[in-house]
Amino acid sequence: MSSNNQHNIPKQTLVVLGASESGVGAAFLGKTKGYEVFVSDKGMIKAEYLAKLQAQNIPYEEGRHSLERILQADLVVKSPGIPNHIALIQEIKAKGIPIISEIEFASQHTNATLIAITGSNGKTTTTSLVYHVLKAAGFNVGLAGNIGYSFAKQVATQTYDYYVLEISSFQLDDIEKFQPHISILLNITPDHLDRYEYSLEKYAQAKFKIAENQTKDDFFIYCADDELVNNFAKDNSNSVNTIAFSLNKELTKGAFFDKQNKNIHLQIKKQAVNGLKISKNDLQHSTESLSIIAKELTLKGKHNLYNIMAAGLAAQLLGVIPETIAATLKDFNSLEHRLESVAVIDNVEFINDSKATNIDAVWYALDAMSKPIIWMVGGVDKGNDYSILAQLVQEKVTAIVCLGVDNSKIHQAFDKQFANIIDTNTAEKAVRAAFDLAKGGEVVLLSPACASFDLFNNYKDRGKQFKAAVYDLQAVVS
């Protein structure tokens, strides 16, 4: 009788809102864990994801959200792109149904060591750096989150001992118990403020959630040069082991840039056994130093010095030997759409920085350039304050090409500085206009400071169309 009763217990119902990479991954994991899964997407589901749902016989709907069916859920996993303030989410919450992110859901079903990285800028590069170093060191490691493949899908199909996760503020909004062993907070600058009621404080609170469940057995790596992040680290130093990195100050523990010798210096406890968690007490009583000459690094720019220091500290905490850390950080190449050199045409270099979707990212891109710049900017404004860029633009930019539907804020900010700011609405027109303006020895920099959804599917699509336009121009000119 007992076994029959257990057999008749109904499955829990999991509703997944959104059927892109994270949603389909969550649905797949849910099915493997015995949930009755239903996927709902208000838009039309892309063919590749439809095929995956159909292959797994997972029921779904597209073009609508059937409220009655959704409210039958025991658990809801929602896409990070769906804001919490909409009516559907409020109705789910009013019924007391838990709503979590795919990151939270996946973390509940793995015992792997988690290294989680967030920040307004540099997340993708730093995540890729950490993964690159750990992979080279022989770790059984997966790459997931806001980069690559779904975390949930990998948990369902792989058996990694470590996961390196890029985590956005949207993903952090819906965590409950998510607890990385190592978290990294690179910086907090205005971004996605339209999602956070135009409040930097509310946006920062979302970022800080990356460390809210960490304990003294865990590590919080942070930028000591960012005031908001530094203050948070000080306030939480009693609950988690904090380790800083800085370009501006010399640190006795952590990582800093030696300006005199142009070295990155990392000083932290070397772990004896790969992957073995170490205590705060052990860390304070034994250190090992590592220095890397900055000019030997493939990645250039101040922002990448921050990224490299953060990645190096994470690798040290996990016991990667200094020689491996140094070698792998030196040979890492720039990512696609992140200060990616595309081509040189008639001595004019074209650089794709399409992933620079906020003011701070553009500041670092402009600062990294040593040649005069034709700046390609524009898209969907996210509450940008262009005055932050005014001095750098004056010093380095010779012309501006706008690539967007509404360029009014850019004109308001820079019309007095430039006699002619050109408006374009396709990558081909923008590239041609920039080339016509450029002189030999200058650089055309696509660093938009804006989201891409007015003209493109996403920043990757924008970057790919930019590169295709550059290659087409190269074929014509040559």
For each residue, the residues with C-beta under 8 A, 3 or more apart:
1: 4 5
2: 5 6
3: 6 7
4: 1 7 8
5: 1 2 8 9
6: 2 3 9
7: 3 4
8: 4 5
9: 5 6
10: 36
11: 34 35 36
12: 34 35 36 74 75
13: 35 36 37 38 72 73 74 75
14: 26 27 30 35 36 37 38 73 74 75 76 77
15: 37 38 39 40 69 70 72 73 75 76 77
16: 19 23 24 26 27 30 37 38 39 40 76 77 78
17: 23 40 41 65 70 76 77 78 79 82 88
18: 22 23 41 78 79 81 82
19: 16 23 24 27 39 40 41 45 46 49 50 53 60 62
20: 23 24 46 49 79 81
21: 24 25 49 149 150 153
22: 18 25 26 79 80 101 102 150 151 152
23: 16 17 18 19 20 26 27 39 41 49 77 79 102
24: 16 19 20 21 27 28 39 49 52 53 150 153
25: 21 22 28 29 102 106 149 150 151 152 153 154 156
26: 14 16 22 23 29 30 77 102 105 106 150 152
27: 14 16 19 23 24 30 31 37 39 53 56 58
28: 24 25 31 32 52 56 58 150 152 153 156 157
29: 25 26 32 33 105 106 109 152 153 155 156
30: 14 16 26 27 33 35 37 77 105
31: 27 28 34 35 37 56 58
32: 28 29 156
33: 29 30 109
34: 11 12 31
35: 11 12 13 14 30 31 75
36: 10 11 12 13 14
37: 13 14 15 16 27 30 31 58 59
38: 13 14 15 16 58 59 60 61 69 70 73
39: 15 16 19 23 24 27 53 58 59 60 61
40: 15 16 17 19 60 61 64 65 66 69 70
41: 17 18 19 23 44 45 60 61 62 63
42: 63 64 65
43: 62 63
44: 41 62 63
45: 19 41 49 50 53 60 62
46: 19 20 49 50
47: 50 51
48: 51 52
49: 19 20 21 23 24 45 46 52 53
50: 19 45 46 47 53 54 60 62
51: 47 48 54 55
52: 24 28 48 49 55 56
53: 19 24 27 39 45 49 50 56 58 60
54: 50 51 57 58
55: 51 52
56: 27 28 31 52 53
57: 54
58: 27 28 31 37 38 39 53 54
59: 37 38 39
60: 19 38 39 40 41 45 50 53
61: 38 39 40 41 64 65 66 69
62: 19 41 43 44 45 50
63: 41 42 43 44
64: 40 42 61
65: 17 40 42 61 70 88
66: 40 61 69 70
67: 70 71 88 91
68: 71 72
69: 15 38 40 61 66 72
70: 15 17 38 40 65 66 67 73 76 88 92
71: 67 68 91 92 95 97
72: 13 15 68 69
73: 13 14 15 38 70 76 92 97
74: 12 13 14 97
75: 12 13 14 15 35 97 98 100
76: 14 15 16 17 70 73 92 97 98 99 100
77: 14 15 16 17 23 26 30 99 100 101 102 105
78: 16 17 18 82 89 99 100 101 174
79: 17 18 20 22 23 82 102
80: 22 101 102 146 168 170 171 173 174
81: 18 20 170
82: 17 18 78 79 86 88 89
83: 86 89 195
84: 89 173 174
85: 89 90
86: 82 83 89 90
87: 90 91
88: 17 65 67 70 82 91 92
89: 78 82 83 84 85 86 92 93 99
90: 85 86 87 93 94
91: 67 71 87 88 94 95
92: 70 71 73 76 88 89 95 97 99
93: 89 90 96 97 99
94: 90 91
95: 71 91 92
96: 93
97: 71 73 74 75 76 92 93
98: 75 76 176
99: 76 77 78 89 92 93 174
100: 75 76 77 78 104 105 174 175 176
101: 22 77 78 80 104 105 171 172 173 174 175
102: 22 23 25 26 77 79 80 105 106 150 151 152 171
103: 106 107 145 151 165 167 171 172 175 178
104: 100 101 107 108 174 175 176 177 178
105: 26 29 30 77 100 101 102 108 109 152
106: 25 26 29 102 103 109 110 144 150 151 152 154 155
107: 103 104 110 114 151 177 178 179
108: 104 105 177
109: 29 33 105 106 152 155 156
110: 106 107 114 155 163
111:
112: 142 160 161 162 163
113: 161 162 163 181 182 275 277 318
114: 107 110 162 163 165 179 180 181 182
115: 130 162 163 164 165 180 181 182 183 184 314 318
116: 145 165 167 178 180 182 183 184 210
117: 123 126 127 130 164 165 166 167 183 184 186 310
118: 123 166 167 168 169 172 183 184 185 186 207 210
119: 122 123 126 184 185 186 187 188 207 223
120: 186 187 188 189 190 191 207 358 360 361
121: 186 187 189 191 303 356 358 360 361 364
122: 119 125 126 186 187 303 304 306 307 310
123: 117 118 119 126 127 146 147 166 167 168 186
124: 127 128 146 147 166 335 338 355
125: 122 128 129 299 304 307 335 338
126: 117 119 122 123 129 130 184 186 307 310 311
127: 117 123 124 130 131 143 145 147 164 165 166
128: 124 125 131 132 143 147 332 335
129: 125 126 132 133 307 308 311 329 332
130: 115 117 126 127 133 134 164 184 311 314 315
131: 127 128 134 135 141 143 164
132: 128 129 135 136 328 332
133: 129 130 136 137 311 312 315 320 324 325 328 329
134: 130 131 137 139 141 162 164 315 318 320
135: 131 132 138 139 141
136: 132 133 324 327 328
137: 133 134 274 315 320 321 324 328
138: 135 274
139: 134 135 161 162 274 275 318
140: 159 160 161 162
141: 131 134 135 160 161 162 163 164
142: 112 154 158 160 162 163 164
143: 127 128 131 147 148 149 163 164
144: 106 147 148 149 150 151 154 163 164 165 166
145: 103 116 127 148 151 165 166 167 168 171
146: 80 123 124 165 166 167 168 171
147: 123 124 127 128 143 144 166
148: 143 144 145
149: 21 25 143 144 153 154
150: 21 22 24 25 26 28 102 106 144 153 154
151: 22 25 102 103 106 107 144 145 154 155 163 165
152: 22 25 26 28 29 102 105 106 109 155 156
153: 21 24 25 28 29 149 150 156 157
154: 25 106 142 144 149 150 151 157 158 160 163
155: 29 106 109 110 151 152 158
156: 25 28 29 32 109 152 153
157: 28 153 154
158: 142 154 155
159: 140
160: 112 140 141 142 154 163
161: 112 113 139 140 141 275
162: 112 113 114 115 134 139 140 141 142 275 318
163: 110 112 113 114 115 141 142 143 144 151 154 160
164: 115 117 127 130 131 134 141 142 143 144
165: 103 114 115 116 117 127 144 145 146 151 180
166: 117 118 123 124 127 144 145 146 147
167: 103 116 117 118 123 145 146 171 172 210
168: 80 118 123 145 146 171 172
169: 118 172 173 192 195 196 203 206 207
170: 80 81 173 192 195 206
171: 80 101 102 103 145 146 167 168 174 175
172: 101 103 118 167 168 169 175 178 206 207 209 210
173: 80 84 101 169 170 206 209
174: 78 80 84 99 100 101 104 171
175: 100 101 103 104 171 172 178 209 212 213
176: 98 100 104
177: 104 107 108 213
178: 103 104 107 116 172 175 213
179: 107 114 213 214 215 218
180: 114 115 116 165 183 210 214 218
181: 113 114 115 217 218 219 277
182: 113 114 115 116 218 219 221 314 317 318
183: 115 116 117 118 180 210 211 214 218 219 220 221
184: 115 116 117 118 119 126 130 220 221 222 310 314
185: 118 119 188 207 208 210 211 220 221 222 223 229 232
186: 117 118 119 120 121 122 123 126 223 226 229 306 307 310
187: 119 120 121 122 223 226 229 306 360
188: 119 120 185 200 203 204 207 226 228 229
189: 120 121 358 359 360
190: 120 193 200 203 358 359 360 382 383 384 385
191: 120 121 203 357 358 360 382
192: 169 170 195 196 203 382
193: 190 196 197 198 199 200 203 382 383
194: 198 382 383
195: 83 169 170 192 203
196: 169 192 193 199 200 202 203 206
197: 193 202
198: 193 194 383
199: 193 196 202 203
200: 188 190 193 196 203 204
201: 204 205
202: 196 197 199 205 206
203: 169 188 190 191 192 193 195 196 199 200 206 207
204: 188 200 201 207 208 228 232
205: 201 202 208 209
206: 169 170 172 173 196 202 203 209
207: 118 119 120 169 172 185 188 203 204 210
208: 185 204 205 211 212 232
209: 172 173 175 205 206 212
210: 116 118 167 172 180 183 185 207
211: 183 185 208 214 220 232 236 240
212: 175 208 209
213: 175 177 178 179
214: 179 180 183 211 218 219 220 239 240
215: 179 218 239 240
216: 239 240 241 279 280
217: 181 241 277 279 280
218: 179 180 181 182 183 214 215 240 241
219: 181 182 183 214 240 241 242 243 317
220: 183 184 185 211 214 233 236 240 241 242 243
221: 182 183 184 185 243 244 245 310 313 314 317
222: 184 185 226 229 230 232 233 242 243 244 245
223: 119 185 186 187 226 229 230 244 245 246 306 310
224: 229 230 233 244 245 246 248 249 251 254
225: 230 246 247 248 249 306
226: 186 187 188 222 223 229 230
227: 230 231
228: 188 204 231 232
229: 185 186 187 188 222 223 224 226 232 233
230: 222 223 224 225 226 227 233 234 244
231: 227 228 234 235
232: 185 204 208 211 222 228 229 235 236
233: 220 222 224 229 230 236 237 242 244
234: 230 231 237
235: 231 232
236: 211 220 232 233 239 240 242
237: 233 234 240 242
238:
239: 214 215 216 236
240: 211 214 215 216 218 219 220 236 237
241: 216 217 218 219 220 280 283
242: 219 220 222 233 236 237
243: 219 220 221 222 253 254 268 313 317
244: 221 222 223 224 230 233 251 253 254 255
245: 221 222 223 224 251 254 255 256 306 309 310 313
246: 223 224 225 249 250 251 254 255 256 257
247: 225 256 257 302 305 306
248: 224 225
249: 224 225 246 256
250: 246 256 258
251: 224 244 245 246 254 255 256 267
252: 267
253: 243 244 267 268 283 284 287
254: 224 243 244 245 246 251 266 267 268 313
255: 244 245 246 251 264 265 266 267 268 309 310 312 313
256: 245 246 247 249 250 251 264 265 309
257: 246 247 263 264 265 294 305 309
258: 250 261 262 263 264 265 291
259: 262
260:
261: 258
262: 258 259 293 294 295
263: 257 258 291 292 293 294
264: 255 256 257 258 291 292 294 297 305 308 309 312
265: 255 256 257 258 289 290 291
266: 254 255 289 290 291 292 309 312 313 316 325
267: 251 252 253 254 255 287 288 289 290
268: 243 253 254 255 283 287 288 313 316 317
269: 278 282 283 286 287 288 316 317
270: 286 287 288 316 319 321 322
271: 274 276 278 316 317 318 319
272: 276 319
273: 276 319
274: 137 138 139 271 318 319 320
275: 113 139 161 162 318 319
276: 271 272 273 319
277: 113 181 217
278: 269 271 282 283 317
279: 216 217 282 283
280: 216 217 241 283 284
281: 284 285
282: 269 278 279 285 286
283: 241 253 268 269 278 279 280 286
284: 253 280 281
285: 281 282
286: 269 270 282 283
287: 253 267 268 269 270
288: 267 268 269 270 316 322
289: 265 266 267
290: 265 266 267 312 316 322 325 326
291: 258 263 264 265 266
292: 263 264 266 296 297 308 312 326 329 330
293: 262 263 296 297
294: 257 262 263 264 297 305
295: 262
296: 292 293 330
297: 264 292 293 294 300 304 308 329 330
298: 330 331 332 333 334
299: 125 304 307 308 332 333 334
300: 297 304 339 368
301: 304 305 339 364 365 367 368
302: 247 305 306 364 367 368
303: 121 122 306 307 361 364 368
304: 122 125 297 299 300 301 307 308
305: 247 257 264 294 301 302 308 309
306: 122 186 187 223 225 245 247 302 303 309 310
307: 122 125 126 129 186 299 303 304 310 311
308: 129 264 292 297 299 304 305 311 312 329
309: 245 255 256 257 264 266 305 306 312 313
310: 117 122 126 184 186 221 223 245 255 306 307 313 314
311: 126 129 130 133 307 308 314 315 329
312: 133 255 264 266 290 292 308 309 315 316 325 329
313: 221 243 245 254 255 266 268 309 310 316 317
314: 115 130 182 184 221 310 311 317 318
315: 130 133 134 137 311 312 318 320 324 325
316: 266 268 269 270 271 288 290 312 313 319 320 322 325
317: 182 219 221 243 268 269 271 278 313 314
318: 113 115 134 139 162 182 271 274 275 314 315
319: 270 271 272 273 274 275 276 316
320: 133 134 137 274 315 316 324 325
321: 137 270 324 325
322: 270 288 290 316 325 326
323: 326 327
324: 133 136 137 315 320 321 327 328
325: 133 266 290 312 315 316 320 321 322 328 329
326: 290 292 322 323 329 330
327: 136 323 324 330 331
328: 132 133 136 137 324 325 331 332
329: 129 133 292 297 308 311 312 325 326 332
330: 292 296 297 298 326 327
331: 298 327 328
332: 128 129 132 298 299 328 329
333: 298 299
334: 298 299 338 339 340 341
335: 124 125 128 338 340 355
336: 340 352 460 463
337: 340 352 353 354 355 459 460 463
338: 124 125 334 335 353 355 356
339: 300 301 334 351 352 353 365 368
340: 334 335 336 337 351 352 353 463
341: 334 349 350 351 352
342: 350 351 352 466 467 470 471
343: 349 350 470 471 474
344: 347 348 349 350
345: 348 350 435 470 473 474 477 478
346: 440 477
347: 344 440 441
348: 344 345 435 438 439 440 441 442 443 444
349: 341 343 344 371 442 443 444
350: 341 342 343 344 345 431 434 443 444 446 466 470
351: 339 340 341 342 369 443 444 445 446 447
352: 336 337 339 340 341 342 446 463 466 467
353: 337 338 339 340 356 361 362 365 445 446 447 448
354: 337 446 448 452 459 460 462 463 466
355: 124 335 337 338 361 459 463
356: 121 338 353 361 362 365 447 448 449
357: 191 361 379 382 448 449 450 451 452 459
358: 120 121 189 190 191 361 362 382 384 449
359: 189 190 362 363 384 385 386 388 389 449
360: 120 121 187 189 190 191 363 364 388
361: 120 121 303 353 355 356 357 358 364 365 447 449
362: 353 356 358 359 365 366 377 389 447 448 449
363: 359 360 366 367 388 389 392
364: 121 301 302 303 360 361 367 368
365: 301 339 353 356 361 362 368 369 445 447
366: 362 363 369 373 375 389 392 393 396 397 445 447
367: 301 302 363 364 392
368: 300 301 302 303 339 364 365
369: 351 365 366 373 396 443 445
370:
371: 349 441 442 443
372: 396 397 398 439 441 442 443
373: 366 369 396 397 398 442 443 444 445
374: 397 398 399 400 401 434 437 438 442 443 444 445
375: 366 393 397 399 400 401 445 447
376: 400 401 402 403 430 434 444 445 446 447 448 466
377: 362 400 401 402 403 410 447 448 449 450
378: 402 403 404 407 410 448 449 450
379: 357 403 404 448 449 450 451 452 453 454 455 456 462
380: 404 450 451 452 453 454
381: 384 406 409 450
382: 190 191 192 193 194 357 358 450 451
383: 190 193 194 198
384: 190 358 359 381 409 449 450
385: 190 359 388
386: 359 389 390 409 410 413 414 449
387: 390 413
388: 359 360 363 385
389: 359 362 363 366 386 392 393 449
390: 386 387 393 394 413
391: 394 395
392: 363 366 367 389 395 396 397
393: 366 375 389 390 396 397 414 417
394: 390 391 397 417
395: 391 392
396: 366 369 372 373 392 393
397: 366 372 373 374 375 392 393 394 400
398: 372 373 374 437 439 442
399: 374 375 418 420 421 422 434 437 438
400: 374 375 376 377 397 410 414 418 421 422
401: 374 375 376 377 421 422 424 430 433 434 437
402: 376 377 378 407 410 411 421 422 423 424 430
403: 376 377 378 379 424 425 427 430 446 448 455 462
404: 378 379 380 407 410 425 448 450 454 455
405: 425 454 455
406: 381 409 454
407: 378 402 404 410 411 421 423
408: 411 412
409: 381 384 386 406 412 413
410: 377 378 386 400 402 404 407 413 414 421
411: 402 407 408 414 415 421
412: 408 409 415
413: 386 387 390 409 410
414: 386 393 400 410 411 417 418 421
415: 411 412 418 421
416:
417: 393 394 414
418: 399 400 414 415 421
419:
420: 399
421: 399 400 401 402 407 410 411 414 415 418
422: 399 400 401 402 433 437
423: 402 407
424: 401 402 403 429 430 433
425: 403 404 405 429 455
426: 429 430 455 465
427: 403 430 431 462 465 466 468 469
428: 431 432 465 469 472
429: 424 425 426 432 433
430: 376 401 402 403 424 426 427 433 434 446 466 469
431: 350 427 428 434 435 444 466 469 470 473
432: 428 429 435 436 469 473
433: 401 422 424 429 430 436 437
434: 350 374 376 399 401 430 431 437 438 444
435: 345 348 431 432 438 444 473 477
436: 432 433
437: 374 398 399 401 422 433 434
438: 348 374 399 434 435 442 443 444
439: 348 372 398 442
440: 346 347 348
441: 347 348 371 372
442: 348 349 371 372 373 374 398 438 439
443: 348 349 350 351 369 371 372 373 374 438
444: 348 349 350 351 373 374 376 431 434 435 438
445: 351 353 365 366 369 373 374 375 376
446: 350 351 352 353 354 376 403 430 462 463 466
447: 351 353 356 361 362 365 366 375 376 377
448: 353 354 356 357 362 376 377 378 379 403 404 452 459 462
449: 356 357 358 359 361 362 377 378 379 384 386 389
450: 357 377 378 379 380 381 382 384 404
451: 357 379 380 382 454 459
452: 354 357 379 380 448 455 456 457 458 459 461 462
453: 379 380 456 457 458
454: 379 380 404 405 406 451
455: 379 403 404 405 425 426 452 462
456: 379 452 453 459 461 462 465
457: 452 453 460 461
458: 452 453 461 462
459: 337 354 355 357 448 451 452 456 462 463
460: 336 337 354 457 463 464
461: 452 456 457 458 464 465
462: 354 379 403 427 446 448 452 455 456 458 459 465 466
463: 336 337 340 352 354 355 446 459 460 466 467
464: 460 461 467 468
465: 426 427 428 456 461 462 468 469
466: 342 350 352 354 376 427 430 431 446 462 463 469 470
467: 342 352 463 464 470 471
468: 427 464 465 471 472
469: 427 428 430 431 432 465 466 472 473
470: 342 343 345 350 431 466 467 473 474
471: 342 343 467 468 474 475
472: 428 468 469 475 476
473: 345 431 432 435 469 470 476 477
474: 343 345 470 471 477 478
475: 471 472 478
476: 472 473
477: 345 346 435 473 474
478: 345 474 475
